[in-house]
Amino acid sequence: MKTSSDDAINPAHYKSHPSGVECWQVAECFPYHIGVAIAYLWRCDLKGTPIVDIEKAINHLRREIERRKAKP
């Protein structure tokens, strides 16, 4: 039987915030790119690749900026 720490679909770092809130509960309240950026930042120190995750968040924020600039 798998434990939450070795669950590839819902790993422990998705549920480790002291509030008990999962990042997706917050992220889903935002437009796609903002929500994904929130998720990367929320978990950046929990996965072992904080700089990469921060850069991914920045990339999603840049995409959201471009999307909004392109709106009529």
VMD Tcl script that builds the backbone (N, CA, C; Angstrom):
set m [mol new atoms 216]
animate dup $m
set s [atomselect $m all]
$s set {name element resname resid chain x y z} {
  {N N MET 1 A 0.846 -1.189 0.000}
  {CA C MET 1 A 0.000 0.000 0.000}
  {C C MET 1 A 0.885 1.244 0.000}
  {N N LYS 2 A 0.552 2.203 -0.856}
  {CA C LYS 2 A 1.321 3.435 -0.933}
  {C C LYS 2 A 0.936 4.376 0.198}
  {N N THR 3 A 1.929 5.101 0.694}
  {CA C THR 3 A 1.658 6.156 1.652}
  {C C THR 3 A 1.574 7.465 0.908}
  {N N SER 4 A 1.095 8.510 1.580}
  {CA C SER 4 A 0.959 9.801 0.903}
  {C C SER 4 A 2.308 10.348 0.455}
  {N N SER 5 A 3.399 9.952 1.118}
  {CA C SER 5 A 4.702 10.491 0.740}
  {C C SER 5 A 5.236 9.881 -0.548}
  {N N ASP 6 A 4.753 8.694 -0.945}
  {CA C ASP 6 A 5.243 8.096 -2.187}
  {C C ASP 6 A 4.144 7.994 -3.237}
  {N N ASP 7 A 3.097 8.770 -3.080}
  {CA C ASP 7 A 1.988 8.801 -4.021}
  {C C ASP 7 A 2.339 9.763 -5.157}
  {N N ALA 8 A 2.530 9.237 -6.352}
  {CA C ALA 8 A 2.942 10.065 -7.492}
  {C C ALA 8 A 1.837 11.022 -7.948}
  {N N ILE 9 A 0.602 10.708 -7.675}
  {CA C ILE 9 A -0.513 11.544 -8.101}
  {C C ILE 9 A -0.785 12.672 -7.106}
  {N N ASN 10 A -0.712 12.395 -5.841}
  {CA C ASN 10 A -1.007 13.378 -4.801}
  {C C ASN 10 A 0.068 13.301 -3.715}
  {N N PRO 11 A 1.305 13.720 -4.034}
  {CA C PRO 11 A 2.408 13.573 -3.086}
  {C C PRO 11 A 2.242 14.416 -1.825}
  {N N ALA 12 A 3.010 14.074 -0.823}
  {CA C ALA 12 A 2.898 14.730 0.480}
  {C C ALA 12 A 3.102 16.238 0.398}
  {N N HIS 13 A 3.987 16.712 -0.515}
  {CA C HIS 13 A 4.230 18.156 -0.559}
  {C C HIS 13 A 3.016 18.946 -1.060}
  {N N TYR 14 A 2.015 18.270 -1.612}
  {CA C TYR 14 A 0.773 18.956 -1.981}
  {C C TYR 14 A -0.047 19.293 -0.736}
  {N N LYS 15 A 0.165 18.546 0.347}
  {CA C LYS 15 A -0.672 18.659 1.538}
  {C C LYS 15 A 0.098 19.091 2.780}
  {N N SER 16 A 1.277 19.641 2.626}
  {CA C SER 16 A 2.129 19.882 3.791}
  {C C SER 16 A 2.052 21.286 4.375}
  {N N HIS 17 A 1.222 22.171 3.831}
  {CA C HIS 17 A 1.121 23.525 4.364}
  {C C HIS 17 A 0.543 23.472 5.782}
  {N N PRO 18 A 1.095 24.256 6.717}
  {CA C PRO 18 A 0.620 24.217 8.104}
  {C C PRO 18 A -0.873 24.509 8.261}
  {N N SER 19 A -1.451 25.231 7.310}
  {CA C SER 19 A -2.883 25.549 7.394}
  {C C SER 19 A -3.763 24.338 7.135}
  {N N GLY 20 A -3.179 23.310 6.517}
  {CA C GLY 20 A -3.970 22.146 6.128}
  {C C GLY 20 A -4.637 22.318 4.775}
  {N N VAL 21 A -4.501 23.504 4.191}
  {CA C VAL 21 A -5.080 23.790 2.889}
  {C C VAL 21 A -4.138 23.255 1.813}
  {N N GLU 22 A -4.701 22.607 0.800}
  {CA C GLU 22 A -3.895 22.175 -0.331}
  {C C GLU 22 A -3.780 23.330 -1.312}
  {N N CYS 23 A -2.614 23.443 -1.943}
  {CA C CYS 23 A -2.380 24.583 -2.827}
  {C C CYS 23 A -3.425 24.673 -3.929}
  {N N TRP 24 A -3.914 23.541 -4.411}
  {CA C TRP 24 A -4.885 23.588 -5.512}
  {C C TRP 24 A -6.223 24.166 -5.085}
  {N N GLN 25 A -6.539 24.079 -3.773}
  {CA C GLN 25 A -7.773 24.690 -3.297}
  {C C GLN 25 A -7.723 26.209 -3.485}
  {N N VAL 26 A -6.558 26.780 -3.380}
  {CA C VAL 26 A -6.376 28.211 -3.594}
  {C C VAL 26 A -6.163 28.502 -5.080}
  {N N ALA 27 A -5.266 27.750 -5.703}
  {CA C ALA 27 A -4.878 28.018 -7.090}
  {C C ALA 27 A -6.066 27.961 -8.049}
  {N N GLU 28 A -7.012 27.084 -7.796}
  {CA C GLU 28 A -8.165 26.945 -8.702}
  {C C GLU 28 A -9.093 28.153 -8.684}
  {N N CYS 29 A -8.895 29.060 -7.745}
  {CA C CYS 29 A -9.724 30.267 -7.666}
  {C C CYS 29 A -9.226 31.377 -8.589}
  {N N PHE 30 A -8.117 31.131 -9.274}
  {CA C PHE 30 A -7.481 32.143 -10.111}
  {C C PHE 30 A -7.456 31.705 -11.568}
  {N N PRO 31 A -7.215 32.660 -12.481}
  {CA C PRO 31 A -6.995 32.273 -13.879}
  {C C PRO 31 A -5.831 31.281 -13.948}
  {N N TYR 32 A -5.817 30.472 -14.999}
  {CA C TYR 32 A -4.880 29.347 -15.116}
  {C C TYR 32 A -3.433 29.702 -14.771}
  {N N HIS 33 A -2.838 30.655 -15.476}
  {CA C HIS 33 A -1.414 30.934 -15.285}
  {C C HIS 33 A -1.112 31.480 -13.889}
  {N N ILE 34 A -1.997 32.266 -13.340}
  {CA C ILE 34 A -1.794 32.773 -11.983}
  {C C ILE 34 A -1.899 31.625 -10.978}
  {N N GLY 35 A -2.885 30.769 -11.160}
  {CA C GLY 35 A -3.048 29.622 -10.269}
  {C C GLY 35 A -1.847 28.686 -10.293}
  {N N VAL 36 A -1.317 28.426 -11.482}
  {CA C VAL 36 A -0.140 27.560 -11.602}
  {C C VAL 36 A 1.060 28.216 -10.930}
  {N N ALA 37 A 1.222 29.532 -11.108}
  {CA C ALA 37 A 2.320 30.250 -10.457}
  {C C ALA 37 A 2.200 30.141 -8.938}
  {N N ILE 38 A 1.000 30.313 -8.419}
  {CA C ILE 38 A 0.774 30.163 -6.982}
  {C C ILE 38 A 1.193 28.771 -6.519}
  {N N ALA 39 A 0.806 27.756 -7.268}
  {CA C ALA 39 A 1.149 26.380 -6.892}
  {C C ALA 39 A 2.659 26.160 -6.875}
  {N N TYR 40 A 3.353 26.657 -7.892}
  {CA C TYR 40 A 4.817 26.512 -7.914}
  {C C TYR 40 A 5.455 27.217 -6.721}
  {N N LEU 41 A 4.998 28.418 -6.397}
  {CA C LEU 41 A 5.569 29.160 -5.279}
  {C C LEU 41 A 5.221 28.527 -3.940}
  {N N TRP 42 A 3.994 28.045 -3.821}
  {CA C TRP 42 A 3.524 27.413 -2.590}
  {C C TRP 42 A 4.406 26.228 -2.218}
  {N N ARG 43 A 4.808 25.456 -3.217}
  {CA C ARG 43 A 5.541 24.203 -2.967}
  {C C ARG 43 A 7.032 24.296 -3.269}
  {N N CYS 44 A 7.547 25.476 -3.606}
  {CA C CYS 44 A 8.921 25.568 -4.106}
  {C C CYS 44 A 9.971 25.055 -3.125}
  {N N ASP 45 A 9.770 25.203 -1.845}
  {CA C ASP 45 A 10.762 24.727 -0.878}
  {C C ASP 45 A 10.502 23.308 -0.408}
  {N N LEU 46 A 9.531 22.652 -0.979}
  {CA C LEU 46 A 9.156 21.311 -0.529}
  {C C LEU 46 A 9.574 20.209 -1.488}
  {N N LYS 47 A 10.064 20.566 -2.673}
  {CA C LYS 47 A 10.351 19.570 -3.703}
  {C C LYS 47 A 11.832 19.404 -4.011}
  {N N GLY 48 A 12.681 20.257 -3.472}
  {CA C GLY 48 A 14.106 20.143 -3.730}
  {C C GLY 48 A 14.604 20.909 -4.937}
  {N N THR 49 A 13.729 21.655 -5.607}
  {CA C THR 49 A 14.133 22.450 -6.784}
  {C C THR 49 A 13.564 23.860 -6.681}
  {N N PRO 50 A 13.849 24.595 -5.600}
  {CA C PRO 50 A 13.182 25.888 -5.410}
  {C C PRO 50 A 13.445 26.908 -6.514}
  {N N ILE 51 A 14.675 27.015 -6.991}
  {CA C ILE 51 A 14.965 28.006 -8.035}
  {C C ILE 51 A 14.217 27.665 -9.313}
  {N N VAL 52 A 14.212 26.403 -9.687}
  {CA C VAL 52 A 13.494 25.977 -10.897}
  {C C VAL 52 A 12.008 26.271 -10.750}
  {N N ASP 53 A 11.443 25.979 -9.595}
  {CA C ASP 53 A 10.017 26.214 -9.399}
  {C C ASP 53 A 9.691 27.706 -9.409}
  {N N ILE 54 A 10.554 28.539 -8.850}
  {CA C ILE 54 A 10.339 29.990 -8.891}
  {C C ILE 54 A 10.424 30.485 -10.334}
  {N N GLU 55 A 11.377 29.959 -11.101}
  {CA C GLU 55 A 11.482 30.338 -12.515}
  {C C GLU 55 A 10.249 29.899 -13.299}
  {N N LYS 56 A 9.704 28.734 -12.991}
  {CA C LYS 56 A 8.478 28.283 -13.652}
  {C C LYS 56 A 7.319 29.213 -13.313}
  {N N ALA 57 A 7.239 29.629 -12.042}
  {CA C ALA 57 A 6.184 30.564 -11.639}
  {C C ALA 57 A 6.311 31.877 -12.404}
  {N N ILE 58 A 7.529 32.381 -12.516}
  {CA C ILE 58 A 7.767 33.620 -13.264}
  {C C ILE 58 A 7.340 33.451 -14.719}
  {N N ASN 59 A 7.649 32.315 -15.305}
  {CA C ASN 59 A 7.264 32.053 -16.691}
  {C C ASN 59 A 5.743 32.102 -16.850}
  {N N HIS 60 A 5.031 31.502 -15.921}
  {CA C HIS 60 A 3.562 31.532 -16.000}
  {C C HIS 60 A 3.034 32.949 -15.806}
  {N N LEU 61 A 3.648 33.715 -14.927}
  {CA C LEU 61 A 3.215 35.103 -14.742}
  {C C LEU 61 A 3.477 35.931 -15.988}
  {N N ARG 62 A 4.602 35.697 -16.636}
  {CA C ARG 62 A 4.880 36.391 -17.907}
  {C C ARG 62 A 3.838 36.046 -18.970}
  {N N ARG 63 A 3.469 34.782 -19.025}
  {CA C ARG 63 A 2.444 34.368 -19.999}
  {C C ARG 63 A 1.111 35.039 -19.695}
  {N N GLU 64 A 0.787 35.161 -18.427}
  {CA C GLU 64 A -0.461 35.828 -18.052}
  {C C GLU 64 A -0.414 37.313 -18.413}
  {N N ILE 65 A 0.723 37.934 -18.204}
  {CA C ILE 65 A 0.879 39.345 -18.592}
  {C C ILE 65 A 0.668 39.507 -20.095}
  {N N GLU 66 A 1.297 38.652 -20.886}
  {CA C GLU 66 A 1.156 38.724 -22.348}
  {C C GLU 66 A -0.291 38.457 -22.766}
  {N N ARG 67 A -0.925 37.504 -22.109}
  {CA C ARG 67 A -2.327 37.213 -22.424}
  {C C ARG 67 A -3.206 38.432 -22.178}
  {N N ARG 68 A -2.967 39.101 -21.075}
  {CA C ARG 68 A -3.772 40.275 -20.744}
  {C C ARG 68 A -3.466 41.459 -21.662}
  {N N LYS 69 A -2.228 41.618 -22.039}
  {CA C LYS 69 A -1.860 42.686 -22.984}
  {C C LYS 69 A -2.521 42.472 -24.338}
  {N N ALA 70 A -2.713 41.237 -24.724}
  {CA C ALA 70 A -3.288 40.913 -26.034}
  {C C ALA 70 A -4.812 41.062 -26.058}
  {N N LYS 71 A -5.433 41.178 -24.900}
  {CA C LYS 71 A -6.894 41.318 -24.851}
  {C C LYS 71 A -7.300 42.640 -25.478}
  {N N PRO 72 A -8.397 42.636 -26.240}
  {CA C PRO 72 A -8.887 43.897 -26.833}
  {C C PRO 72 A -9.462 44.839 -25.776}
}
mol reanalyze $m
mol bondsrecalc $m
mol representation Tube
mol addrep $m
